[in-house]
Amino acid sequence: METTKDIDIRPSSVALWSGILAGPFAWALVFELKYALIDYACRNHAHWLFGIFFLLGILICAFGAFSAWHGMAADPSTRARFMGIGGLALSVAFAIFIVAMSIPDIYLLPCE
């Protein structure tokens, strides 16, 4: 006798997982872009690129917070509430990390 069960993917699950993963993804993306393009920014005096990376990271974190909030509101279960609050907390925490990582860019040029 074989017992199988189809996977039940709720729309709120996608929103909740997006909320949880968006903040760490944004931080990693900004960190890697800044590291990979430091020579380019130095040679071409393109320190404005770091401002674009900052905005990109903050927008991804805002998307994650919005997704977590939306997923939490769409599903009243305890699981969804836990994941929604976790997604909101992670999005805010990684947005703070991105802000902290971008503070030296205000005072220092890429070549310094």
Secondary structure in CASP SS format (residue, H / E / C, confidence):
PFRMAT SS
TARGET T0000
AUTHOR 0000-0000-0000
METHOD secondary structure of the structure
MODEL  1
M C 1.00
E C 1.00
T C 1.00
T C 1.00
K C 1.00
D C 1.00
I C 1.00
D C 1.00
I C 1.00
R C 1.00
P H 1.00
S H 1.00
S H 1.00
V H 1.00
A H 1.00
L H 1.00
W H 1.00
S H 1.00
G H 1.00
I H 1.00
L H 1.00
A H 1.00
G H 1.00
P H 1.00
F H 1.00
A H 1.00
W H 1.00
A H 1.00
L H 1.00
V H 1.00
F H 1.00
E H 1.00
L H 1.00
K H 1.00
Y H 1.00
A H 1.00
L C 1.00
I H 1.00
D H 1.00
Y H 1.00
A H 1.00
C H 1.00
R H 1.00
N C 1.00
H C 1.00
A C 1.00
H C 1.00
W H 1.00
L H 1.00
F H 1.00
G H 1.00
I H 1.00
F H 1.00
F H 1.00
L H 1.00
L H 1.00
G H 1.00
I H 1.00
L H 1.00
I H 1.00
C H 1.00
A H 1.00
F H 1.00
G H 1.00
A H 1.00
F H 1.00
S H 1.00
A H 1.00
W H 1.00
H H 1.00
G H 1.00
M H 1.00
A H 1.00
A H 1.00
D C 1.00
P C 1.00
S C 1.00
T H 1.00
R H 1.00
A H 1.00
R H 1.00
F H 1.00
M H 1.00
G H 1.00
I H 1.00
G H 1.00
G H 1.00
L H 1.00
A H 1.00
L H 1.00
S H 1.00
V H 1.00
A H 1.00
F H 1.00
A H 1.00
I H 1.00
F H 1.00
I H 1.00
V H 1.00
A H 1.00
M H 1.00
S H 1.00
I H 1.00
P H 1.00
D H 1.00
I H 1.00
Y H 1.00
L C 1.00
L C 1.00
P C 1.00
C C 1.00
E C 1.00
END
